[in-house]
Amino acid sequence: MKHPGTTSLIPNKDGRTPLHEAVMKGHTNIVEKFFTYDIFRDRENIDEVDHHKRTALHWAALGGYDTILQMLVQNGANVKLSSDDGKTALRVAANADHDTTKWVLLRAWVAQGGDEGVIRELLDDGKVRIDSEDEDSWTLQSCASESGNDAIVRLLVKEGADIEAKDMIGRTPLYCAVGEGHEDVVKLLVEKGADIEAKNYGYGQTPLHWAAKNGHEGVIQLLVKEGADIEVKDINGHTPLYCAVGEGHEDVVKLLVEKGADIEAKDRDGRTPLSIATKKGNERMVKLLHQEI
């Protein structure tokens, strides 16, 4: 397939572009080539509409073409556009009961800052269950929390969503929000009673471990203020301070030390935060920790 020029994207008499046509027919390999050859390098044509204001995303949702839909979303397709009958691709997928397609679009909706009103309508219509999960045990609350969409998080909490629901690796919505540094969502979930000591599967790490590992100072301040255990250890004996040192987050290390973190706490192999900083050759971190001894 040669790299096409602008004329290759001229719509037909129905206003449909070659992308529309490929999506309508479920031609995954052709759609993939559109992106492989970077035809949509300006990302403008991906949201072209036909005479009924339907985008390629609408047609993928209608056909239940999950792989194609995923490609469109990953390449920047706007999930918030409505056709001339007022339907978004999410509504189309929900009406057609395409569960996997619906989940891809739900995740994209919250990630792109979609309106909570649409989610409320889907809940009221029974098209989305409040605690429904995808194949990874990922709930809508987890999606919204990770994306920082506080309006949808607030709606779901109000409607009774389980704020302690864990995905397949044991992450709660709070854990998801913490990992991305979404302070407003973290504060909201904590105020609603989220367990700040909930541990994930495998490593047994708490939200404070995850905040320290990712360098989110504001989140750490919030969690510590709410009483999070600053000396909690995961299955390897690592404290939040150890995690912060290992990732080289100097400001977080300073904060945790100021909050009373034990700089001589040993993991199950007898290593301290100072020894891990030395092993990594982080001279600034070594100096910082020496000042606190």
ABEGO torsion letter per residue (X at the ends): XBBBBAAAABBBAAGBBAAAAAAAAGBAAAAAAAAAAGAAAAGAAAABBBAAGBBAAAAAAAAGBAAAAAAAAAAGBBAABBBAAGBBAAAAAAAAGBAAAAAAAAAAAAAAGBBAAAAAAAAAAGABBAABBBAAGBBAAAAAAAAGBAAAAAAAAAAGBBAABBBAAGBBAAAAAAAAGBAAAAAAAAAAGBBAABBBBGAGBBAAAAAAAAGBAAAAAAAAAAGBBAABBBAAGBBAAAAAAAAGBAAAAAAAAAAGBBAABBBAAGBBAAAAAAAAGBAAAAAAAAAAX
